Amino acid sequence: MNTLVAFSREGEVGVITVNNPPVNALSPGVPEGIKACLEEASTDDSIKAIILIGGGRTFIAGADIKEFGKITSGQRREGINFLGLLLAIEDCPKPTIAAIHGTAFGGGLEVAMAFHYRVADLSSQVGQPEVKLGIIPGAAGTQRLPRLAGVAKAVEMCAFGDPIKAKAAFECGIIDRIIEGDLLEGAVAFAREVVASGALVMKTRDRIEKLGDTAANAAIFAEARKQAAKRTRGQTAPVAAIDAVEAATKLSFEEGCKREAELFKECLFSPQSSAMIHIFFGEREVSKIPDIPKDTRAFEIRKAAVIGAGTMGGGIAMNYANAGIPVILREVDQTALDRGLAVIRKNYANSVKRGRFSQEVMDQRMALIQPTTTYDGFEDVDIVVEAVFEGMELKKQVFGELDKICKPDAILASNTSTLNIDEIASVTSRPQMVIGHHFFSPANVMKLLEIVRGKETSKEVIATSMALARKLNKVGVLVGNCRGFVGNRMVAPYGRESQFLVEEGARPQDVDDTLYEFGLAMGPLSMGDLAGLDVGWRIRKEYKHLEDPSERHPLIADQLCERGRFGQKTGAGWYRYDENRNRIPDPEVDKLIEALATEAGIKRREISKEEIIDRTMYALVNEGARILEEGFALRAVDIDVIYVFGYGFPAWRGGPMWYADTVGLKKVYDRISEFHREHGKQWEPAPLLRELAEQGKKFSDFDKEKLARNA
C-alpha cells in the first residue's frame, strides 16, 4: 500500500509485510500502511486469515524514538490513532496472526498483542523496554500484557524493561506457537489450521482469566514496588508502569487504557524521560567521528593478547573470550597467572550458577583463554592490550618488548587510565598502531571503553577500535590524550571536592550518602575504596612533580594509604568492611580527619546536602567544559555517555553536562563563581561555561553548533 508496508497473498492467507529498515520501527507511514492493508484484506472475501510479519532482520523493534521528541516539542504531525489501529486489528472478523522474528519490543509487542494469535521463531525476543527511556507502554501494553502473560510477568516486564526469549514467552502465554524452520511458511500453516478449526477469534482485551484476584495481586504489586525502589532507585517510570498494570486488574479495558495514557503522558513530559532519551541517542552519536569516514578500513581482530592477569587484565581477557575471540593471557609468574585464572573461573561459575549461561558455554570461554608466562604466540596476535600497573616506566618497558615481538600491523593498546599515550608510543617503531583502550572496573561488566587517540594514531586503528568496542559489547567513546583523558580528568576535581568537604566538616558517609540519594551508583569515597585507594596513590606519586604547591591538595587519602588502608581489599579505607564487604563508618578515620584538618588550620563546620551536591557536580561540569573547549571530548554528550556507562551517573539525570543544562548554565556559572571567590583558583570558571552562560545557551547548543560546522 506504500513503500513501508506491502501486501501479498499466500493462497487464502493475506500477508502484511513491514519494510522499514533497519529495525522496522513504527515511523510515520508504517501504522497507516498496516491499517490500509488490514482494510483491504478484511474486505476481500477470498482472504480467510491475515498475517503480519517483518521484512529483513526483525519484526517491529518498537516506536521511532524521534517521534517522542516531536510530541514533547509540539511538532508531531497529526497522524493515525495508534490505539485505534490496535482496536481495528482486534476487531477484524478474520483471524489475525503476528509472526515474530528478531525482536518485538515496545510498540512492536503492543501491535503483536492486538493480533488474535502470535507465533515466533525460537531465536526471537519480546519485551516492553519503555522504562529504559523513562516512559511506560503507551498503546495498551500495560493492559494487554497481563491478560496474556499474567499479572506478575506483566509487572516484571513493564516495570524493569528486560526482554524475554521466545521459549519463555510461549510458556507464559504471550506466544501461541514456536515455529521451527521458515517463519512465514510456519505462520501460513498455523493460519490455515485456525481457519480449518472454525474457532471464534478471541480478542486479547476480552481475556480476563489471568488478571488474578485482589489479594494475590496486592502482594505482587507490593513486591514490585519494593524491587523498583531498590533496582531503579530514583526513577519514576517503573512505579508508573506498576500503577498502570494495577489499573488493568481493577478497571475495565477502556478505563485502564485511559489511566495508562495519563501515566504515559506524565512520564513522557518529565525531565527523567528527556534525560534518558538524550543518553539513548548519545550512545549512538558517540560512534560518529568527524574526521574518520564511515568507509575507513577496520582491521580484522582474529586473535588477541592481554598483558597482566590482575583485576583489569583478567576482566579484559573475559571480554575477548565472551566475544568468541581467542586471547593469550600473560603474567610474569605462574602464581600470579593461576590467581588471575582462578578469579576468571569464579566469575564464570557465578554466571552459570545464576543461570546466565550454561556450563558448556563457560567451558568454551575458558578454552579461548590461553594462559602463559612468556611471549610465545604474541607474534600472531592482531591486538595486544597492556594492563600492567599504572607506572610510565613499566608500561614503556612492556611496549618496547611488544614492538620487537608483534607483527608490524598488530595494534598495541594500553589500558592506562591517566598516562600519556604518546609517551608510551615513543618507545615503539609504530606510533600509528598505538592507542589507549581504557576499560573500567570490573572490565567484564562495565560497558564503557574510553578509546584514546595519540597524535600519530592512524584512522584505521581508531576505526578498528570503535568496531571492536561494539564486538566486545562495549560503548566506545573516542577521547583525546591528556592527563586522565576525559573520565578520570573530570573525576579528579570531583574527588578533590569530596575530600575537601570531609576536611571542612562533613563525614565520609554524609558525602557518599548524599550523592547516592542524588542517584549515583555509589559515592566518591566508597568508589575509591572499591577501586583501591592505592591505585590513586600510585598515580599521585607519578605526577607529584607536576603539583602546584600554591594550590590546596587533599590531606586524607594519602594518609590512609600510608596506614595500609587501601579500601575493600584490605578491609579498611575510608570505612571499615566486614567479611561481606559491607561498609562500616570508622571513628578512627573521623579522628584522623579532624586531626589533619586542625593541623592544616581548616575551620570545620556543618555542611548541607545542597553544598555537597553543588561542589561535586559543578566540579565535574567545570572541568568538562574545559575538556570540551580544549577538544579532548568531541561533544558534551560524549562526556555524558562516559559518565553514565563508566562512573554510575544516573541515566535519568542525563550525565553531568545534561544535568547542568537542566539546572541552567547561568545558575551553574554563578555558583561556580561563588566557589571561586570562597575557595580560590581551582574553582576558576571555565571560559566555555562563562561564554555559554552569558549567551543564555546550553551545552546541547554547543553540540548542535559543532555538528553544523562539521556537516
Secondary structure, DSSP 8 states (H G I E B T S, - for coil): --SSEEEEEETTEEEEEE--TTTT-B-TTHHHHHHHHHHHHHT-TT--EEEEEESTT-SB--B-THHHHHHHHT-------HHHHHHHHHH-SS-EEEEE-SEEETHHHHHHHHSSEEEEETT-EEE--GGGGT----SSHHHHHHHHH-HHHHHHHHHH---EEHHHHHHHTS-SEEE-S-HHHHHHHHHHHHHHHT-----GGG--TTS--HHHHHHHHHHHHHHHHHHTTT-SHHHHHHHHHHHHHHS-HHHHHHHHHHHHHHHHTSHHHHHHHHHHHHHHHTT--TTS-TT--------EEEE--SHHHHHHHHHHHHTT--EEEE-SSHHHHHHHHHHHHHHHHHHHHTTSS-HHHHHHHHHHEEEESS-TTGGG-SEEEE---S-HHHHHHHHHHHHHHS-TT-EEEE--SSS-HHHHHTTSS-GGGEEEEEE-SSTTT--EEEEE--TT--HHHHHHHHHHHHHTT-EEEEE--STTTTHHHHHHHHHHHHHHHHHHT--HHHHHHHHHHHT-SS-HHHHHHHH-HHHHHHHHHHTGGG--TTS----HHHHHHHTT--BGGGTBSSSEE-TT--EE--HHHHHHHHHHHHHTT-------HHHHHHHHHHHHHHHHHHHHHHTSBS-HHHHHHHHHHHS---GGGT-HHHHHHHH-HHHHHHHHHHHHHHH-GGG---HHHHHHHHTT--HHHHHHHHHHHH-
